[in-house]
Amino acid sequence: SNMVGKVGEVKRWGDLEGKIFINGETWNARSDIPLSPGDNAVIERVEGFVLTVKKAPIVSHSRERN
C-alpha cells in the first residue's frame, strides 16, 4: 500500500491500539508497544482499515539550540 512508510500522529491511544491521523483522515491503528497521543507513528502495514504502526524515531534538532 502507498500508506506504508508514511508518518501519522497519534490522536487517541489505549494500550496497543488507537487512532492515528494521517493524510487528513483518522484511521484505526495498532502497535506492538504502547503509544501516546501526540506521538508520531510510522505505518508498517495496512490490513483492511487497520494500520499497524511503530513509533517514529525522534528527530534531533540539535542545530537549532543556541
Backbone as CSV, one residue per row, in Angstrom:
resi,resn,N_x,N_y,N_z,CA_x,CA_y,CA_z,C_x,C_y,C_z
1,SER,0.839,-1.201,0.000,0.000,0.000,0.000,0.868,1.242,0.000
2,ASN,0.355,2.312,-0.604,1.121,3.551,-0.620,1.124,4.257,0.730
3,MET,0.426,3.698,1.730,0.439,4.261,3.078,1.691,3.842,3.844
4,VAL,2.279,2.706,3.478,3.414,2.173,4.233,4.575,3.158,4.182
5,GLY,5.165,3.421,5.349,6.294,4.342,5.434,5.896,5.770,5.741
6,LYS,4.607,6.086,5.595,4.155,7.430,5.934,4.088,7.589,7.447
7,VAL,4.142,8.839,7.892,4.109,9.135,9.323,2.810,9.850,9.658
8,GLY,2.120,9.327,10.666,0.898,9.961,11.146,1.052,10.374,12.597
9,GLU,0.041,11.057,13.107,0.055,11.497,14.503,-0.958,10.704,15.310
10,VAL,-0.520,10.210,16.462,-1.420,9.500,17.362,-2.407,10.494,17.964
11,LYS,-3.697,10.212,17.810,-4.734,11.078,18.367,-5.271,10.532,19.677
12,ARG,-5.637,9.256,19.672,-6.093,8.594,20.900,-5.419,7.241,20.957
13,TRP,-5.062,6.805,22.170,-4.392,5.508,22.267,-4.712,4.872,23.602
14,GLY,-4.948,3.546,23.573,-5.136,2.786,24.793,-4.405,1.472,24.656
15,ASP,-3.423,1.261,25.481,-2.622,0.040,25.445,-1.975,-0.133,24.068
16,LEU,-2.475,-1.054,23.242,-1.795,-1.343,21.971,-2.627,-0.983,20.746
17,GLU,-3.685,-0.197,20.930,-4.457,0.230,19.763,-5.074,1.594,19.995
18,GLY,-5.385,2.249,18.878,-5.963,3.583,18.996,-6.238,4.184,17.635
19,LYS,-6.163,5.511,17.572,-6.492,6.255,16.359,-5.285,7.076,15.913
20,ILE,-5.025,7.018,14.616,-3.931,7.767,14.002,-4.517,8.736,12.977
21,PHE,-4.019,9.952,12.954,-4.447,10.932,11.959,-3.374,11.025,10.892
22,ILE,-3.757,10.760,9.643,-2.800,10.784,8.529,-3.530,11.109,7.239
23,ASN,-2.897,11.927,6.409,-3.489,12.294,5.111,-4.897,12.868,5.270
24,GLY,-5.127,13.614,6.363,-6.433,14.238,6.547,-7.526,13.302,7.025
25,GLU,-7.165,12.055,7.378,-8.160,11.079,7.815,-7.723,10.443,9.128
26,THR,-8.684,9.962,9.893,-8.394,9.227,11.121,-8.562,7.734,10.851
27,TRP,-7.546,6.976,11.222,-7.513,5.538,10.979,-7.415,4.788,12.299
28,ASN,-7.995,3.598,12.338,-7.727,2.683,13.442,-6.317,2.143,13.263
29,ALA,-5.602,2.003,14.383,-4.224,1.529,14.295,-3.903,0.657,15.489
30,ARG,-2.865,-0.173,15.310,-2.373,-0.965,16.427,-0.853,-1.000,16.366
31,SER,-0.253,-1.303,17.530,1.198,-1.284,17.649,1.635,-2.364,18.629
32,ASP,2.879,-2.801,18.506,3.431,-3.778,19.451,3.783,-3.142,20.793
33,ILE,3.952,-1.834,20.814,4.292,-1.139,22.057,3.290,-0.020,22.289
34,PRO,3.066,0.354,23.546,2.133,1.452,23.808,2.626,2.758,23.189
35,LEU,1.697,3.550,22.690,1.994,4.875,22.166,1.212,5.887,22.989
36,SER,1.481,7.163,22.752,0.785,8.226,23.472,0.271,9.254,22.483
37,PRO,-0.861,9.897,22.789,-1.337,10.980,21.909,-0.230,12.003,21.688
38,GLY,-0.093,12.416,20.439,0.956,13.364,20.082,2.189,12.694,19.519
39,ASP,2.354,11.385,19.771,3.491,10.672,19.176,3.349,10.637,17.660
40,ASN,4.479,10.626,16.969,4.474,10.330,15.548,4.624,8.827,15.374
41,ALA,3.879,8.276,14.422,3.891,6.828,14.208,4.087,6.533,12.730
42,VAL,5.000,5.616,12.439,5.294,5.200,11.068,4.439,3.979,10.730
43,ILE,3.779,4.018,9.585,2.941,2.899,9.162,3.814,1.787,8.600
44,GLU,3.646,0.593,9.171,4.394,-0.583,8.719,3.561,-1.491,7.829
45,ARG,2.249,-1.534,8.081,1.391,-2.480,7.370,-0.021,-1.930,7.349
46,VAL,-0.759,-2.279,6.302,-2.177,-1.919,6.213,-2.959,-3.201,5.985
47,GLU,-3.912,-3.476,6.878,-4.769,-4.657,6.725,-6.206,-4.185,6.796
48,GLY,-6.862,-4.128,5.655,-8.211,-3.578,5.622,-8.162,-2.120,6.027
49,PHE,-8.854,-1.784,7.083,-8.872,-0.392,7.538,-8.105,-0.211,8.838
50,VAL,-7.211,-1.152,9.136,-6.400,-1.052,10.348,-4.926,-0.921,9.959
51,LEU,-4.277,0.091,10.506,-2.859,0.304,10.259,-2.055,-0.318,11.384
52,THR,-0.978,-1.007,11.036,-0.007,-1.433,12.038,1.127,-0.420,12.006
53,VAL,1.446,0.143,13.171,2.397,1.245,13.222,3.487,0.972,14.249
54,LYS,4.559,1.730,14.141,5.590,1.756,15.180,5.906,3.216,15.462
55,LYS,6.462,3.468,16.634,6.791,4.846,16.997,7.867,5.367,16.068
56,ALA,7.665,6.570,15.569,8.648,7.173,14.671,9.900,7.534,15.457
57,PRO,11.073,7.410,14.827,12.284,7.821,15.522,12.225,9.309,15.842
58,ILE,12.779,9.677,16.974,12.820,11.083,17.363,13.886,11.777,16.520
59,VAL,13.492,12.866,15.887,14.441,13.630,15.068,15.133,14.643,15.956
60,SER,16.441,14.643,15.933,17.207,15.583,16.745,17.225,16.952,16.080
61,HIS,17.015,17.984,16.891,17.073,19.351,16.375,18.237,20.107,16.997
62,SER,19.348,19.388,17.165,20.483,19.976,17.907,20.997,21.260,17.261
63,ARG,20.862,21.375,15.931,21.380,22.581,15.270,20.595,23.831,15.645
64,GLU,19.374,23.634,16.169,18.535,24.792,16.467,18.807,25.367,17.855
65,ARG,19.619,24.656,18.651,19.904,25.157,20.008,20.897,26.302,19.947
66,ASN,20.794,27.214,20.921,21.725,28.349,20.977,22.991,27.971,21.735
